[in-house]
Amino acid sequence: MERLPSRLGIDPYIASILGTVALATLLPARGAGVAYADGVTAAAIALMFFLQGARLAPTAALAGARHWRLHVVILTSTFVLFPVLGLAAHAVVPQLLTPPLWFGLLLLCMLPSTVQSSIAFTSIAKGNVSAALCAATASNLLGVVLTPLLAALLLGRSGGFSAHSLGDIALELLLPFALGQLARPWLGDWASRNRTLLALVDRGSILLVVYAAFSEGVTHGIWREVDALQMGKLLLLDASLLAAVLALTAGLARLLRFDRADGITIIFCGSKKSLASGLPMAGILFAGQSLGLIVLPLMLFHQLQLMACAALARRFAVTRIRPVSPARAAA
């Protein structure tokens, strides 16, 4: 559902999210409106995951089995490298951010990769598009299970996660997704023909999550807790995390002697994090907490990854840069 930024400017959908944040700041849901907003949001998210299940073919993640080394590298970057870097940053500079912002940054590190933008950037850069499709699909299928499990393992002792949330994830996200998979024989072709409608459902659902999260945050004084200095620190951490993963995935692709097309796929699929999966999961995993603060790292990272990867994709497409082995690079 992610779109490429126009001329490296702000993405129109990000502009919509920022507008929703502004609306929640000026007109937050209060009183009975909170329960209504939460109910509508929960229904929209369930519908979104049901339609995602109807749209994604389970066989897509297995279709590229001959590229198992590539898929292992991408999944390792998504679910191992990112969390390790996030935990390392927290260990080195634990006082840099407030606990809710740290929870958000660590959750960001545990999320699956994007689908649409990973494939789009890989295509622009002349990478292996079919492998990108397989890798991004596998990441999202696994992420529905792996992300809450990683959150339970890494955040369970820090007060930022409740084990009860695992059941909520299964009920509110995994069950609709599984039902969508079961409905694929009847809805699969329809979903393929109506991608625009499904995109509207995706985007509308996320905007509802953003509104509900920031409405709650505004009523609890979120903007009194995040000043310009905190935003600057968060932006620096997000940018550093993205730069580190981009550099490490590029280096790993060269070290393991992947060809140019597969190397590009590793870079673009291994460095992304999904806003579509992240916001609903945050709403469940951190229910009752400072959700507006927790989702800030992901929202900033989402825009940074679009801008940075758009620039890289265009550069790869023009220069036709080919990954080389470390020995040849040194030569």
N, C-alpha and C positions, 0 to 999 in steps of 0.2 A: 504494500500500500504506500510505500515511500516514493516520493517523486524527486527527480533531480532538480537542484536549484537552477534557476535561470540566470545565466551569465555569472555564476558563482554568487549571486545575491541570495537574499533570504528565500527559502522555499515557500510557495503559497500556502502549503498545509501548515508549516511552522507558523506562518503569519496568522492562520486561523486559530492555532493553539494559543498564541500570544493574545489574540483577541478574546479568546475564552477566559484566559487568566485575568485579563482586564475586566471582563464582565463579572467574573466571580469576585473580584476585588471590590467593584462598585456595588454589585447586587448579589451578595452571597445568599444561598439558600438558608433559611432560618425556620425554626419552629417545625410546623407540620410539613413545610416544604422540603426539609431534610429527608424525611422518610419517603416522600414522593420521589425526590431526585435519586435516592439510593435504589428504590425499586425499579424505576425506569432504567437506570444505569445497569443494574444486574441483569435485567431482561435483554437489554441491547448487547451486553457482553456475551451472554449465553447464545444469542442469535449469531453474533459474529463468529464464535468458535464453532457453532454448528455448521455455518456456511463454509468456514475454512476446512472443516472435515470433509464436507461434500466436494470441495474444490480440489483438495490434495489427493493424488493417487498414491496409495501405500507403496505401490511397486516402483514409484519414481526414485525413492531412496535406495532401492536395490538395483536399479537399472544400470548404474555405473559401477558395478562391483569390480570390474577390471581396473578401476582407478582407486582401489582400496587404500593405497599409500596416501594419495591425495586427500581422501575423506578422513583418514586418521589424523593427518596433520591439521586439517581445518577444525575438526571436532576437538582436538587437543588444544588448539588455540582458543576456541570458544569457551570450553568448559574447564580447562586446566590453566592455560597461560594467563588468561584474564583474571581469574580468581587469585592466582599466585601474586600477580602484580598488585592487585588491589589490597590483599592482605599485607604485602610487603610495604606498601605506601602507608597503611594504617599503623604498622609496627614502627616505622621510622619517624613519622610525624603525626602521632595520634591526636595532638592538640590543634592541628591545623584547621579541622572542621568540627562542627558540633556533632553529637551522636546521631541525630536524624539524618544529617547530610552524609555521614560515613555509612550508615545503613543503606542509604540510597546508592552511594557509589559502589558498595560491595554487592548489592543486588544487581546493579548494572553489569557487573563483571560475571554474574552467573546466568545471564539471559542468553537465549539462542540468537543465532544470526538472523538478519533480515532475509526475505525472499526476493521481492521485486527489485530493490535497489542493488543487491548483490549481483543478480543476473544482468541488470541493465548496465552496470559499470563494467562487468566482465565483457559484455558484448561490445561496448564502446571501445574498450582497450584491446579488442581482438583476442580475448582469452578463450578458454574452453567453456563455452556456454552450457553444453549438456552436462558437464561435470559440475558447473555452478548450480544448475537446477537440482541435480541430485544431492549435492552437499547442503544447499540451503534448505531443501525439503527435509533431509535427514535431521538437520539441526533443529528445525521447528518441531518435528515429530518427537524427538528425544527431549527437547527442552520442556515440554509440558510435564514430563516426569523428573528430569534431572534438575531443573531450576529449583523446585520446592525442596528436593532432597538435599541439594547443595546448601540451600538456605537453612534447612534444619541442622545440617552438619556444622556449618561455619558460623551461623548467627544464633544458634539455639542457646548458647551459654551467655550471650551478650545482652539478653533482654530485648532484642529486636525482632524475635520470631517466636511464634507459638506453635507447638506440634499439632494443635487442633487445626491449624491452617492447612495441613496436608489433606484432611478430609474435605475442607472447603474447596481447595483446588480441584480435588477429584469430582466434587459435586457440581461446581459452578463452571469449570473450564474443561476438564478432561471428559466428563460425561457428555456434554453437548458435542464436543469434538468427536467422540466415539460414535455418537448417534449420527453425526454427519457422515462419518465413514461408512456406517451401515446403510445410509440412504444414498450413497454414491450411484448405485445401479439405476436409480430413478432421477436423481438430481445432478449427477455429474455433468452430463451434456448441457443441461440448462445453466449450471454454474459457469461452464466454459463460455457459453454464448452471452452471458450477462455479467461480464467482469466489471463494467462500469457501475452497475447496481450494487454488486458486492463491495466494490471500493467505497461507495457511499455509506454502506452499512458499517464497514470497517472504520472509516473516518468519523462518522457520526458517533459511533460507540466510544472511540477514544476521546472525542471532544466532551462527551458526557462524563467520562471518568475524570478528565482534567477539571471540568467545572465542579464536580462533586468534591474532588480532592482539595481544590483551592478554596472552595466555599468553606469547607471545614477548617482549612488553614487560616483563612482570614478571620473567622470568628474566634480563633484561638491566638490571634496576633502574630501570624507567620511573618509579616513584613517588618515587625519589630525585632524579629530574631535574626533576619538576614540583612546585613548592611552591605554597602558597596565593597568593603574589604572582603567579607565572606564570599560574595559572588565572584570577586576577582580570584580568590584562592581556589574556589571550586572550578572556575573556568580553566585555571592553570593546571589543576590536577587532571581534568578531563582531557585537555589538549596533550598533556604529557603521556597519559595512558594510551591515547590513540596513536601518538607518534611512536611510542615504544612498541606497540603491537604491529604497526605497519613495518617498522624496521626489522623486528624479529621474524615476522612471517616472510619478508623478502629474503632475509639472510638464510632462513631455514630452507626456503625453496631452492636457493643456490647450493647450500650444503648438501641437500639430498638429490641434487642434479635433476630437478624437474625441468622439462622444457619450458619455453617461453609462455605458451598458452596455459599450461597447468600452473606455472608460477604466478601468473596474473590472477588466476582463479583463487589460489591460496591467499593472496594478498587481500582481495576484495571480499571473499566469503569469510575469511578468518578474522577480519578486523571490525565486523559490523555487530551491532546490537539492536534488537527489535523493540521499537516503541510499541508496536501493536500487542506484543505479548507482555512486555514489561509493565505497562500501566495497569492492566487488569490484575496481574499477579501481585503487584505492589499493594493494590487495594485490598486483596485478600490476606496476604502474608502479614501486612502491617496494619490491619484493621484496628481502629481506635487510637492510633498513634498520629504523629505529625505527618500525615500523608503528603501534604503539599511540599514540605521540605524534602521528604524522601524521594519524590519523583523529580525534583529539580536536576540532580546529576544526569539522569537519563535524558531529560528534555534538552539540556545543553549539549550532551554528547551526540544526540541524534542530529542536530544541526551541524555540529563540527564534522561528523563523519560524512555527511552529504557533501559539504563544501570541499573537504580535503580529498575525498575519493573522486569527486567530479574533476578536480584539477589533475589528479594522478591519471585517471582514465584518459583524459584528453592528451596528456603528455605521452603516455604509452602508445596511444593510437598514432600520434604524429611521429615519434622518434623510433617506434618499433623496437624499444629496448628489449634485449633478450637476457634472461637470467643466466649467469655463468657460474662455474665452480669457483670456490675461494682461490684455488691455485691460479686459474686463468685470470681472475680479477686482479690478483696481486701482480701478475705478469703484465 
